[in-house]
Amino acid sequence: MNEATPRMVLRYDGQAHSIVHCGAGALDDLGNLLGGLARPPRRAILCSDSNVSVLHGERASRALVSAGIQVEQVMIAAGEEHKNLETVARCYREFAALAVERGDVVVALGGGVLGDLFGFVAATYLRGLRLAQAPTTLVAQVDSAIGGKVGVDLPEGKNLVGAFKHPELVVADEDLLRTLPDAEWIAGTAEVAKAGVIADAQLFTWLESDPSGWRQRSIPLGPILGAAIAVKAKIVEEDVLETGSRMYLNYGHTFGHAVEAAAGYGVLRHGEAVGWGMAMEARLAAAVELSNAGFVARQDRLLRNLGLLAPLPPVKPDHALAYLYRDKKVRDGRIRWALPTTAPGACVVRDDVPSELVRAVLERTLAGDDIGG
């Protein structure tokens, strides 16, 4: 843990094959990495939003052009509220105007919203375009850019319209994370902690050993980032289409998505909602005797030390429950929960959690009766 993790290439094979290239300065290799693919693209459609383009668009474009790749740019407005079918339709029209071909590669440069939306566009335009992800946020680098799940939101819920579209390449440059606003960094940390809970006890312990160092980005980031990315890659490799162990990655997201949607998109950051989802789902696990109060307290302490579990905005329990039971993880009216055990590093899936326990945990949390500051 004392030395920064060098650039590494992670490969996972299932129904698709992706190369995940991570390390400091990796964005500058974007063009060379695309050029090194089995089918080097002639043209890249560099897709970002109005914020990311200003920060990183020129650098990414320069990396592509220097490798002899022609660049076209498509930009959308920033914000989760634009991750919808209306924006997708506008992108289709822009792609048509650019005469985008199947051999072109869509490069999604940005956070999770950008990766999800442009991944969905790539999955559906011309019945499928090539895709590369260049994630610029912590959430995207350790989670959403890896694994091929793409989609957009409906008013009725988050990510209800989507597809599996695996990127040929993911380029995760840790240098981009140094300039993230503190609130974005802290929110993204929920996904890193989640990886430790579900599959890597050492990662959880690393975060526990110096949460302030991680929060302030004063310690080497590479080893922890690499460990979190490796958890995601390994689980996806084992279960590409989410029929088994990949459901572990939903930990914190079932309650989290419901609270995020009920609060109104943009009120809570995704990672903030996931942190609260982890706290609630740990309590649910304790209530059905998979976990215990000791683990609940230990996880709470870490999440707080990392800057998560700030007070929730007003959310009506019935409103959140309505979103909860429209979630894509519901089968025959039963929610499939990814729940922790009594120690970090393991997770199980259960679909027999009584609905009254679900409501009780949600109501207590939203009322502030169960989780103190």
Legacy VTK file of the C-alpha trace (Angstrom):
# vtk DataFile Version 3.0
C-alpha trace
ASCII
DATASET POLYDATA
POINTS 373 float
0.000 0.000 0.000
2.995 2.312 0.233
3.607 2.612 -3.501
1.151 3.889 -6.057
-0.430 1.205 -8.156
1.106 1.258 -11.660
-1.062 1.402 -14.723
-2.689 -1.940 -15.180
-4.866 -3.648 -17.712
-7.753 -5.711 -16.394
-9.532 -8.043 -18.754
-12.825 -9.791 -18.149
-14.441 -12.189 -20.553
-18.021 -13.299 -20.720
-20.251 -12.559 -23.649
-17.993 -9.583 -24.314
-14.395 -8.523 -23.779
-13.253 -5.221 -22.333
-9.876 -3.742 -21.545
-9.782 -1.594 -18.416
-6.726 0.642 -18.367
-6.242 2.660 -15.203
-3.510 4.851 -13.820
-2.241 8.396 -13.574
-2.206 10.159 -16.936
-4.165 7.403 -18.674
-6.380 9.860 -20.572
-3.362 10.999 -22.595
-3.096 7.430 -23.946
-6.743 7.325 -25.071
-5.959 7.528 -28.775
-3.080 5.039 -28.656
-5.193 2.597 -26.658
-8.026 2.813 -29.175
-5.490 2.454 -31.970
-4.212 -0.702 -30.330
-7.576 -2.456 -30.450
-8.066 -5.377 -32.815
-10.131 -3.061 -35.044
-8.655 0.438 -34.707
-11.377 3.032 -35.334
-11.072 5.647 -38.061
-13.368 8.090 -36.286
-14.374 8.767 -32.685
-17.543 10.510 -31.539
-16.368 12.276 -28.382
-19.436 12.678 -26.169
-19.527 14.793 -23.030
-21.551 17.454 -21.250
-21.199 21.200 -20.914
-19.110 20.893 -17.727
-16.812 18.021 -18.639
-16.065 19.375 -22.088
-14.537 22.536 -20.618
-12.391 20.572 -18.169
-11.201 17.599 -20.195
-12.567 17.793 -23.738
-9.515 19.399 -25.337
-7.127 16.942 -23.698
-9.167 13.933 -24.816
-9.553 15.300 -28.335
-5.835 15.968 -28.568
-5.069 12.395 -27.491
-7.348 11.053 -30.213
-6.092 13.318 -32.998
-2.447 12.608 -32.131
-3.159 8.927 -32.763
-4.605 9.671 -36.198
-8.259 9.306 -35.198
-10.771 11.768 -36.634
-12.872 13.414 -33.917
-16.475 14.629 -33.916
-18.009 16.029 -30.745
-21.509 15.722 -29.291
-22.419 17.590 -26.120
-25.443 17.523 -23.818
-26.470 19.677 -20.869
-25.006 18.623 -17.513
-27.088 16.959 -14.812
-29.011 13.788 -13.949
-32.251 15.498 -14.982
-31.067 15.245 -18.612
-30.492 11.481 -18.439
-33.729 10.693 -20.229
-35.206 9.564 -23.524
-35.624 13.139 -24.765
-31.859 13.641 -24.584
-31.310 10.259 -26.231
-33.535 11.301 -29.139
-31.549 14.527 -29.575
-28.330 12.504 -29.657
-29.785 10.193 -32.309
-30.506 13.200 -34.490
-26.982 14.556 -34.019
-25.507 11.158 -34.852
-27.627 11.053 -38.001
-26.419 14.520 -38.996
-22.832 13.341 -38.540
-23.515 10.206 -40.611
-22.168 8.037 -37.791
-21.272 4.525 -38.940
-21.025 1.223 -37.100
-17.257 1.271 -37.365
-17.039 4.562 -35.479
-16.461 4.468 -31.729
-18.497 6.429 -29.223
-16.200 7.788 -26.495
-18.214 8.681 -23.387
-16.161 11.265 -21.496
-17.663 12.120 -18.126
-19.286 10.735 -15.019
-21.891 8.051 -14.546
-24.709 10.023 -16.150
-22.676 10.528 -19.327
-21.485 6.942 -19.436
-24.969 5.537 -18.900
-26.655 7.798 -21.439
-24.108 7.634 -24.243
-23.633 3.922 -23.579
-27.358 3.513 -24.181
-27.128 5.605 -27.357
-24.256 3.404 -28.540
-26.230 0.265 -27.734
-29.247 1.323 -29.749
-28.246 3.625 -32.619
-27.834 1.588 -35.829
-28.586 -1.420 -33.582
-25.226 -1.015 -31.933
-22.105 1.126 -32.188
-18.670 0.585 -30.684
-18.154 2.102 -27.236
-15.272 3.338 -25.098
-15.664 4.833 -21.637
-13.430 7.609 -20.292
-14.841 8.131 -16.787
-13.983 11.375 -15.009
-15.581 10.815 -11.589
-14.910 8.389 -8.781
-18.323 6.717 -9.090
-17.794 6.147 -12.792
-14.210 4.908 -12.538
-14.817 2.265 -9.896
-18.348 1.285 -10.839
-20.580 2.526 -13.622
-18.051 2.595 -16.483
-17.174 -1.069 -15.954
-19.547 -3.906 -16.686
-21.712 -2.794 -19.563
-24.929 -1.696 -17.836
-26.214 1.424 -19.581
-29.535 3.228 -19.509
-31.644 6.267 -18.753
-34.227 7.348 -16.206
-37.980 7.657 -16.449
-40.114 9.852 -14.172
-41.221 6.567 -12.613
-37.727 5.473 -11.604
-33.972 5.396 -12.151
-32.433 3.364 -14.993
-35.740 1.732 -15.947
-34.815 1.837 -19.651
-31.483 0.267 -20.470
-29.358 -2.407 -22.042
-26.121 -4.321 -21.650
-23.436 -2.671 -23.773
-19.856 -3.553 -22.919
-17.202 -0.982 -23.788
-14.250 -2.222 -25.751
-12.069 0.066 -23.648
-12.298 1.832 -20.288
-9.662 4.477 -19.557
-9.666 5.495 -15.881
-7.231 8.326 -15.178
-6.830 8.857 -11.443
-5.350 12.315 -12.023
-8.812 13.522 -13.051
-10.070 12.695 -9.562
-7.660 15.113 -7.875
-9.694 18.074 -9.090
-13.148 16.713 -8.270
-15.121 18.925 -5.874
-15.045 17.518 -2.345
-18.762 16.721 -2.403
-18.368 14.648 -5.586
-15.353 12.823 -4.178
-17.133 11.987 -0.939
-20.245 10.795 -2.756
-18.184 8.518 -4.977
-16.510 6.998 -1.957
-19.725 5.078 -1.241
-19.003 2.834 -4.235
-15.467 2.169 -2.982
-16.731 1.242 0.485
-19.395 -0.935 -1.111
-16.719 -2.935 -2.937
-15.019 -3.605 0.388
-18.233 -4.745 2.067
-19.286 -7.181 -0.636
-15.994 -8.722 -1.712
-12.750 -7.301 -0.283
-12.260 -7.145 3.472
-8.753 -5.719 3.054
-10.117 -2.801 1.025
-12.627 -2.053 3.798
-9.818 -2.175 6.371
-7.636 0.157 4.279
-10.411 2.736 4.312
-10.887 2.264 8.062
-7.175 2.763 8.704
-7.080 6.313 7.350
-10.517 7.633 6.332
-9.426 11.257 6.640
-6.440 10.632 4.355
-8.730 9.135 1.735
-11.294 11.897 2.211
-8.639 14.590 1.781
-6.913 12.684 -1.058
-3.623 12.990 0.812
-2.730 9.286 0.561
-1.850 7.286 -2.576
-5.118 6.672 -4.389
-3.943 4.019 -6.824
-4.006 0.927 -4.602
-7.515 1.549 -3.274
-8.852 2.535 -6.686
-7.262 -0.552 -8.211
-8.777 -2.801 -5.554
-12.262 -1.364 -6.061
-11.996 -1.666 -9.851
-10.768 -5.251 -9.488
-13.833 -6.151 -7.389
-16.167 -4.842 -10.089
-14.248 -6.484 -12.930
-14.066 -9.878 -11.201
-17.760 -9.969 -10.358
-18.755 -8.927 -13.874
-16.475 -11.571 -15.340
-18.215 -14.211 -13.234
-21.745 -13.058 -14.043
-22.030 -10.823 -17.088
-25.840 -10.696 -17.293
-26.595 -10.341 -13.571
-28.161 -13.723 -12.961
-26.158 -14.553 -9.836
-23.214 -13.004 -8.009
-23.351 -9.741 -9.975
-26.369 -8.872 -7.881
-23.935 -8.282 -4.999
-23.063 -5.024 -6.744
-26.586 -3.808 -6.002
-25.720 -3.470 -2.319
-26.833 -0.037 -1.175
-28.568 0.656 -4.477
-32.022 -0.761 -3.793
-32.922 1.601 -0.970
-30.486 4.128 -2.449
-32.204 4.390 -5.837
-35.615 4.678 -4.169
-34.545 7.488 -1.852
-32.666 9.269 -4.655
-35.738 9.185 -6.896
-38.189 10.111 -4.138
-36.071 13.115 -3.146
-36.102 14.320 -6.763
-33.191 13.811 -9.120
-30.428 16.302 -8.410
-31.317 16.733 -4.725
-29.116 13.829 -3.592
-25.976 12.783 -5.386
-26.046 9.144 -6.430
-23.224 8.198 -4.065
-24.880 10.019 -1.162
-28.006 7.955 -1.742
-25.954 4.750 -2.004
-24.300 5.510 1.341
-27.720 5.774 2.965
-28.791 2.649 1.103
-25.855 0.749 2.582
-26.786 1.903 6.083
-30.397 0.817 5.626
-29.602 -2.482 3.943
-27.131 -3.383 6.702
-29.969 -2.842 9.168
-32.221 -5.026 7.059
-29.547 -7.744 7.073
-29.348 -7.534 10.876
-33.138 -7.717 11.145
-33.180 -11.054 9.262
-30.115 -12.250 11.234
-27.675 -12.315 8.337
-25.655 -9.568 9.985
-25.558 -8.061 13.449
-25.467 -4.778 15.330
-21.673 -4.878 15.483
-21.293 -4.779 11.719
-24.006 -2.137 11.386
-22.152 0.126 13.819
-18.790 -0.558 12.176
-20.076 0.329 8.726
-21.892 3.424 10.038
-18.682 4.626 11.630
-16.700 4.203 8.414
-19.344 5.882 6.260
-19.502 8.859 8.608
-15.716 9.126 8.795
-15.646 9.182 5.003
-18.098 12.093 4.987
-21.244 10.166 4.083
-24.593 9.910 5.937
-25.205 13.660 5.968
-28.828 14.466 6.922
-31.363 13.381 4.350
-33.750 15.836 2.694
-37.463 15.364 3.463
-38.698 12.175 1.776
-42.115 10.592 2.265
-41.838 6.852 3.065
-44.755 5.889 0.809
-43.179 7.835 -2.044
-39.888 5.978 -1.617
-41.677 2.627 -1.296
-43.463 3.217 -4.587
-40.100 3.621 -6.323
-38.701 0.651 -4.422
-41.253 -1.795 -5.803
-40.823 -0.519 -9.368
-37.110 -1.299 -9.209
-35.686 -3.632 -11.854
-34.575 -6.009 -9.089
-38.198 -6.897 -8.273
-39.395 -10.340 -9.389
-42.987 -11.473 -8.851
-43.455 -8.579 -6.460
-40.464 -9.641 -4.331
-37.325 -7.551 -4.029
-34.023 -9.351 -4.423
-31.763 -7.798 -1.814
-27.970 -7.880 -1.755
-27.220 -8.027 1.954
-23.983 -8.080 3.986
-22.991 -10.629 6.597
-21.324 -10.106 9.960
-17.991 -8.902 8.535
-16.747 -7.119 5.410
-15.920 -9.194 2.370
-19.053 -11.270 1.854
-22.568 -10.772 0.569
-25.692 -12.853 -0.067
-28.854 -12.361 -2.112
-32.236 -12.789 -0.449
-35.751 -12.395 -1.821
-37.637 -13.433 1.317
-37.274 -10.273 3.387
-40.700 -9.442 4.876
-42.188 -6.260 3.461
-43.017 -5.022 6.960
-39.291 -5.063 7.840
-38.490 -3.120 4.678
-41.051 -0.476 5.563
-39.915 -0.309 9.193
-36.256 0.251 8.305
-37.161 2.874 5.716
-39.540 4.752 8.007
-37.124 4.794 10.947
-34.279 6.068 8.769
-36.305 8.765 7.043
-37.646 9.907 10.410
-34.103 10.114 11.807
-35.002 7.726 14.617
-32.383 5.089 13.870
-29.228 6.785 12.594
-27.803 9.596 14.643
-25.376 12.215 13.411
LINES 1 374
373 0 1 2 3 4 5 6 7 8 9 10 11 12 13 14 15 16 17 18 19 20 21 22 23 24 25 26 27 28 29 30 31 32 33 34 35 36 37 38 39 40 41 42 43 44 45 46 47 48 49 50 51 52 53 54 55 56 57 58 59 60 61 62 63 64 65 66 67 68 69 70 71 72 73 74 75 76 77 78 79 80 81 82 83 84 85 86 87 88 89 90 91 92 93 94 95 96 97 98 99 100 101 102 103 104 105 106 107 108 109 110 111 112 113 114 115 116 117 118 119 120 121 122 123 124 125 126 127 128 129 130 131 132 133 134 135 136 137 138 139 140 141 142 143 144 145 146 147 148 149 150 151 152 153 154 155 156 157 158 159 160 161 162 163 164 165 166 167 168 169 170 171 172 173 174 175 176 177 178 179 180 181 182 183 184 185 186 187 188 189 190 191 192 193 194 195 196 197 198 199 200 201 202 203 204 205 206 207 208 209 210 211 212 213 214 215 216 217 218 219 220 221 222 223 224 225 226 227 228 229 230 231 232 233 234 235 236 237 238 239 240 241 242 243 244 245 246 247 248 249 250 251 252 253 254 255 256 257 258 259 260 261 262 263 264 265 266 267 268 269 270 271 272 273 274 275 276 277 278 279 280 281 282 283 284 285 286 287 288 289 290 291 292 293 294 295 296 297 298 299 300 301 302 303 304 305 306 307 308 309 310 311 312 313 314 315 316 317 318 319 320 321 322 323 324 325 326 327 328 329 330 331 332 333 334 335 336 337 338 339 340 341 342 343 344 345 346 347 348 349 350 351 352 353 354 355 356 357 358 359 360 361 362 363 364 365 366 367 368 369 370 371 372
